[in-house]
Amino acid sequence: MELDKQELIKVLGHYLKSLREQKGTSLNIFAYENDLTTATVSRIENGLVDTKFSTLIKYAKGLEIPLEHIIMNLDIDYSNDN
């Protein structure tokens, strides 16, 4: 699936939310345990902000998964074909 920037931000946010929920961690607890504000986590997971790389690392650590797992499992098209 080819995505523009805003769609990519939403796909990433929804994916991060699904991973957090699969782990069974509430938004508030996840934010607290990973040195993030609840507002930041909410904005990321609702696709409202472009997530910083350092925040993606916090997500990976908090979810106890490799960072590449997050990137490689997004439903996006990495090709340059138009």
C-alpha positions, 0 to 999 in steps of 0.5 A: 500500500502506497501512503502519503506522509499523513497516512503513514503517521496514522498507520504507524500510530494505530500499529503502535496502539495495537501492539501496546494493547496486545501487551495488555498495558494501558495508555497511562501505565505505558506512558509512565513506564516509558518516560512519555506523557499520556498526551504524547502517547495518545497523539502518536497512537491516534496518528496526530503527530510524526513520531520521533525516532527516539520515541520509537526506540522507547516504544520498542523497549516498552513493548519488549520488541526489536525496533525493526519489528515495528518498521518491518510489520507496517503495511506500507509499500517501500517501492518507488514505483508509481 
